[in-house]
Amino acid sequence: FTTGATMANFTGLAAARWRLLADAGWNLDRYGLAGAPRIRCFVGQERHDTIDMGLRYLGLGSPTLVPTDDQGRLLADPLDTMLSEGPGPAIVCLQAGNLHSGAFDPFENAIRIARRHGAWVHVDGAFGLWAAAVPELAGLTAGMAQADSWGTDAHKTLNVPYDCGIAIVRDTGALRGAMGLATTSYMVHDAEGPGDPFQKVPELSRRGRGITVWAALRSLGREGVAAQVRGLAGAAARISRRLAEVEGIEVLNDVDYTQVSLAFGDDAITRAVAARLIEDGKVWMSGSHWQGRDVLRVSVSNWSTDADDVDTAVEAVSSAFAAVKSAGN
Ligand SMILES: Cc1ncc(COP(=O)(O)O)c(C=O)c1O
């Protein structure tokens, strides 16, 4: 358990760095990074910016950007070509849930290609990893389980309090190698169980984040988690369907998950609608920029979002748009 997805991704990528360098015959613990073989890192053009930050913290430099499609999904063929261009260890970082479109990278294809090139695959699933809990959404996450590591947030889709990311790493040795403490003579150790939690994350002292996650999972159960995620995606679909019917409002993405990106004619109007909405204070949706356009970004993430909230959101956006239009006339 980490502070958030930023550090969960960092943890997965740190394990990747440790394993790839060990396999290349380089003792990272002893010599550090100076003089180590270079690790090539590949990310989709629309990865979350915090991935770059994690790679920077790890001394891996800026990643190579792989082209994406109109929903922000990484394109597998260019990934193949780019991985073929150079020798050396590689990390491929994929995304489950694009923050503007909610889109998921094509895991099956991309992971098969990455494997062929011996790359470590990490998935940033800050809010999207949870789609795997819903049978009807299985198509979005197909193949995702074949990755080596995953980062997600319980403080997003699961709705536990902030400060709760989760790193999942298949290779225990790499995770311990990257994050473990060599000597802690004064502590009581878990010699036979799953290991000490502090051996798996960047921090030593921290609060018991697992407790809130356990409580949420225990009270919701498998069906409850699925219903919660299904509810968020359903609300996003209803908001987008209804707003698409309002003349002058454009839904820019395929709404397959919890995200909706809206435009209202030109960028200036979209920005004005976003500002007006915040001023009205009934709903929070942030202005953003996606694929060359200003957008109003809807991210349905609160478990309690119900049909009334959908009505409130649709009404708030429609009247903010109407107010901006009439102010312009
Ligand atoms: C796709 C994605 N990755 C990473 C992050 C970073 O997560 P956190 O803020 O929990 O560190 C976010 C959102 O903040 C996100 O949406």
The ligand as an ORCA input file, in Angstrom:
! r2SCAN-3c Opt
* xyz 0 1
  C      -4.310      7.289    -14.890
  C      -3.707      7.886    -13.645
  N      -2.479      7.505    -13.232
  C      -1.912      8.014    -12.127
  C      -2.564      8.936    -11.349
  C      -1.893      9.440    -10.105
  O      -2.594      8.987     -8.975
  P      -2.363      9.587     -7.518
  O      -2.851     10.996     -7.581
  O      -3.183      8.732     -6.616
  O      -0.907      9.517     -7.190
  C      -3.852      9.383    -11.737
  C      -4.630     10.418    -11.012
  O      -4.307     11.156    -10.182
  C      -4.450      8.831    -12.900
  O      -5.688      9.190    -13.292
*
